[in-house]
Amino acid sequence: MATVYIPPMMRKFTDGADNVEVAGGNLRQIVDGLEERFPGTREWLCDGNRIRPGIAAAIDGETARMGLLEQVGPDSEVHFLPAIGGGSV
Amino acid sequence: MSEKKYRVVGTRPIRHDGTDKVTGDARYGADIKLPGMLYGRILRSPHAHARIRSIDTTEAEAMDGVRAAVAGRDLPELADHVSDIGEVPFNLRDASHNILATGKVLYHGHAVAAVAATTAHRAEEAIKRIKVDYEVLEPVLDARSAMQDDAPLLDPTRKTRGLGEEDGKTSNIAEHFRHERGDVEIGFADADVVIEREFTTSTVHQGYIEPHNATAAVSPDGRTTVWCSTQGAFGVREQIAEICKIPISKVKVVPMEIGGGFGGKITVYLEPIAVLLSRKTRRPVKMTMSRTEVLMATGPTPASYIRVKMGATKDGTLTTAEAYLAYEAGAFPGSPVSLGAGAIFAPYRLEHVRVDAYDVVVSKPKTNAYRAPGVTNAAFAAETIVDEIADAVGLDPLEFRKKNGVKEGDRRVDGPVFPRIGCLEVVEAAAESDHYRTPLEGLNRGRGVASGFWFNFGGPAAAFINANEDGTVRLVEGSTDIGGTRAACAMIVAEVLGIAAEDVNPIVADTDSIGYTGITGGSSVAHKTGWVSHLAAEEVKQRVIERAAKMWEVDVEDVEYHDDATITSRSKPDETLTFKEVVAQANSTGGPISGEATINAGGAGPSFGTHVVDVEVDPETGKVQILRYTCVQDAGKAIHPSYVEGQMQGGVVQGIGWALNEEYVYDDDGRLMNASFLDYRMPTTLDLPMVETIIVEVPNPAHPYGVRGVGETPIIPPPAAVANAIYDAVGVRMEHLPMSPPHVLAAILGADKT
């Protein structure tokens, strides 16, 4: 399962946990998995069918260039960070 | 370290655009002249904060030679739409309101209205006839004042966002976020030495020599062509289409040669106004800014307030670090505080860390990216504290950095794990440099060091290569060439095809002539456009192999392409073809030979640099003289070492300007007092010694040539390195930028009240 790192300001959803294990082959499935365990997180991270403007998802240190379709490996790390333009975070 | 041998990559051919640049034949935006062209001029706000009651352009429009006038009401009102084309995301609705004020002016110099006339002088006269009725409001001129509960609000509806949610309270704080790992309280309890300081930095400008310019021609059917100076033609196309509500397919942007950008030529200022005026007049309209307009009304980099606290054990092991960053966004949200927060402690391995970051609107121009946006401010604070801690525990400052420096597998402050990086190699190279090993002697002289980190970006890019009958090739790419990237991409093509760099003719194309290419920013171009040029060249090579097989009537698998551009076949061991011979017969073997590729490049390898500087401080005046400067940086693989060295030297010079002189000076009413190069003091060749460079090459494993971007990192360490050198020289810790003579003298006299 992928390890999802929870931003400090979002840890209210996870009882303070700073990382959680979530199953999913792409970012959409990871976000859905998070929402299932921690209701409210999807709304926080996504605006409809895309990651909310101002937030960047990083998979193993690389910005998700395909948004929610970005592939996530079984041992991947997923971070949600303030968005910066251009690519690698 | 880099060991792979190349034939062209790593050499120093003369740049392809060199002749045009030195003879004055290179075409810049200000050179554009079109039949029937009009000239546009902008009326700007004399107030830093005011409500616009009315704008009357009647008298101006009635003047002889004046063809049209526009104001904010002529731009369509947009919904919120965040664009990520730049290094810092920005809202296109805000961009529209920045281009022409609507409702309120938010800084001195904010554009209010514009006219087009038959001559520039006529247009200049006309804007004086525009009548604007203002209700003047109180400005707010720095981040800490703007964060107060009783501060005047620039936008009374704005609420603080915190990564995805609003706190419900109106404020000038547009955004707050936090990075946190471990428990800083544990880290401080474990520390033997804890040092905390507050720092402030001033607003500074990129100082590119070429002012902004744009010429627009709108045809009767709405086709819109814009010639401009930009770091990204496709980004300009997107902004014009969104802001002017034109289908993107009807907009063509032609990037002219660029006289510097450094992050400041990503967002648009003039282009939509020129489009509005051209649409109204059915004539081409050209607009150019004066230097004063550039300084007043384009995007400088933010002033900031930064508090840093770090702890270490007495053996010199960092235990924890904490930072609070408040960056001025200017009139609209979107400072680079996210980049500063992500990078502030990047060179150091930390178990416990917390960073709070605030994006704050103030009555100043909307800030923009400036070379490693947001990171120079942060490094000034953190690297000063690191120096102080190293001193307190009795360690050489480079030894301290080696002891605590990050390597592959360590975690960044904001979470992700570092891939292969060259942080330690750079520190070691600095320690072994002739500069660092040479003792510094003399009264009031001191030596300082500092390190810096930049993320490096990738992104989308496209390239097209066409082989000519004479054995040369044309490379068409979409990245505005600011730092020699055209030559670097051509060298990569030459490397693949086994031909000379001079036999590749690179051009930067307009948006109708090449696939989407992201901005020249984030130190991305040698990475992404270099990579896509490599892919396109590989395709050309494959086509040449296929044609050679056809010419020999053998299987493609039987043909081999060699590094020297010769081609052989195992079936015909006595025969050899060359690239030139095969492409000369292209039309008789199947038609023109070309290759194209597109990419959305990931894998941009982070970059680290460490600088060493010697200064002499005049204790009578506070003036700081740079005696010697050495910049050490990991380039991954330097495609053209001269351009890498040029980037390093240029970044250092800008960083020294930031360190010693550059600042926006406002009066109490928020009027900019030094909007000229006479009063905005940038370094010149008379101020500085030759900057020495040491390129370290720890290849980026994700790139075909090991490239790491090099443009941003060298501006980061200079202010901290100079501050640390000042301390070494005269024993005072500088907490404010610029460290201009009055500030240094005040610090020496123990009376710095900044």
Interface residues (C-beta under 8 A of the other chain):
Chain A: Y5 P7 P8 M9 M10 D18 W44 L45 R52 P53 G54 I55 A58 D60 G61 E62 T63 R65 E77 H79 F80 L81 P82 A83 I84 G85 G86 G87 S88 V89
Chain B: V82 D84 I85 G86 E87 V88 P89 R161 G162 L163 G164 E165 E175 F177 R178 H179 E180 R181 P336 S338 L339 A341 G342 A357 D414 G415 P416 V417 F418 P419 F455 N456 F457 G458 G459 G518 I519 G521 G522 S524 K528 N600 A601 G602 G603 A604 P606
